[in-house]
Amino acid sequence: QVQLQESGPGLVKPSETLSLTCTVSGGSINNYYWIWIRQPPGKGLEYIGYISYSGTTNYNPSLRSRVTISVDASKNQFSLILSSVTAADTALYYCARGIMMVRGGQHFDQWGQGTLVTVSS
Amino acid sequence: DIQMTQSPSSLSASVGDRVTLTCRASQTISRYLNWYQQKPGKGPKLLIYIASTLQSGVPSRFSGSGSGTDFTLTISSLQPEDFATYYCQQSYSTPYTFGQGTKLEIK
């Protein structure tokens, strides 16, 4: 059973850069899509973006100017970088595995447990 | 962005009840609609994808239906472990968007 685990600093100062890594165990990072999603405290889920096994990226336009998602297949990891953070970026950040269907649509079948990132001075 | 609206926002029910949760899209999304269950302190769990396909390992008491803009998730007989928050998500177009969730509570 594949497992995903987020890691990174739990506290980031305003205007600085948030950096998280998701380690995939129990399966290969190849042939899937890798997703970042966040959930502000007490609120719903927000799609951040994905990277495909071939390196294609897709970002939420609301965050596109500040987001980079990358993959390191040699380490079975993928990463999220979010620059110029503000208090509005405080959230539980999840990584997930995406399955892109041949006829369209994508669903997220495996999720990490999430890591809380607080933006505060 | 496609807006997803779930109703009700919360629901009280008893073990053994049949419940139906609703999700509506702001525009047609064909059948590209997924359902997730989230329990406190855990990441969401995929239940249903492409509107009605049951994810492997998910109990058959869960079922999904709908197409276009209106979708439902039905739990045929509530079990104690089903009390959680449920989210719908459209994958018709990016940015993928989620509903605000329906919290299913024990009556």
Chai-1 contact restraints between the chains, C-beta under 6 A:
chainA,res_idxA,chainB,res_idxB,connection_type,confidence,min_distance_angstrom,max_distance_angstrom,comment,restraint_id
A,G44,B,F98,contact,1.0,0.0,6.0,A-B,restraint_1
A,G44,B,Q100,contact,1.0,0.0,6.0,A-B,restraint_2
A,G44,B,G101,contact,1.0,0.0,6.0,A-B,restraint_3
A,L45,B,F98,contact,1.0,0.0,6.0,A-B,restraint_4
A,Y47,B,P95,contact,1.0,0.0,6.0,A-B,restraint_5
A,Y47,B,Y96,contact,1.0,0.0,6.0,A-B,restraint_6
A,N58,B,T94,contact,1.0,0.0,6.0,A-B,restraint_7
A,N60,B,P95,contact,1.0,0.0,6.0,A-B,restraint_8
A,Y94,B,G43,contact,1.0,0.0,6.0,A-B,restraint_9
A,G105,B,Y32,contact,1.0,0.0,6.0,A-B,restraint_10
A,G105,B,I50,contact,1.0,0.0,6.0,A-B,restraint_11
A,G105,B,S91,contact,1.0,0.0,6.0,A-B,restraint_12
A,Q106,B,S91,contact,1.0,0.0,6.0,A-B,restraint_13
A,H107,B,N34,contact,1.0,0.0,6.0,A-B,restraint_14
A,H107,B,L46,contact,1.0,0.0,6.0,A-B,restraint_15
A,H107,B,Y49,contact,1.0,0.0,6.0,A-B,restraint_16
A,D109,B,L46,contact,1.0,0.0,6.0,A-B,restraint_17
A,W111,B,G43,contact,1.0,0.0,6.0,A-B,restraint_18
A,W111,B,P44,contact,1.0,0.0,6.0,A-B,restraint_19
A,G112,B,G43,contact,1.0,0.0,6.0,A-B,restraint_20
A,Q113,B,G43,contact,1.0,0.0,6.0,A-B,restraint_21
A,G114,B,G43,contact,1.0,0.0,6.0,A-B,restraint_22
